Amino acid sequence: MTDRQDANREKEQFFYPIGRYRGEFTPEHLAFNANLQEFAQRVVLICGLETGGKISSTDAYKQIKELWQQLKKSKQELLDQAKREKPDLPEDDS
């Protein structure tokens, strides 16, 4: 990698840190964790814009509410469906 690519990667890691997943591993849990981290990062950015006077409190609230609805949908699709019983599959007689 070039120095420029290294610098860009370091900058991206600084602005968008990703925490390690430490819970019970399933693909659904991992995907929801990634969605949750993205939600948190975007809320921080929106709050910073509102605090800095770049967007109004009303706009910030609307954007965060929309992000929350997306996170709830993600939870329903990934975690709530995972709790349902999976159907019994026929045994493979190979």
SULFENBEL-V635073 format. One record per pair of residues at least 6 apart in sequence whose C-alpha atoms are under 8 Angstrom apart, sorted by sequence separation. I is the first residue (numbers start at 1). GAP is how many residues later the second one is. If there is no record, write none. Layout:
{{I & GAP} {I & GAP}}
This chain:
{{23 & 6} {49 & 6} {50 & 6} {50 & 7} {21 & 9} {50 & 10} {21 & 12} {47 & 13} {46 & 14} {46 & 17} {19 & 18} {46 & 18} {18 & 19} {43 & 21} {16 & 25} {39 & 28} {39 & 29} {39 & 32} {36 & 35} {35 & 36} {35 & 39} {32 & 42} {32 & 43} {32 & 46} {31 & 47} {32 & 47} {29 & 49} {28 & 50} {29 & 50} {28 & 51} {28 & 54}}
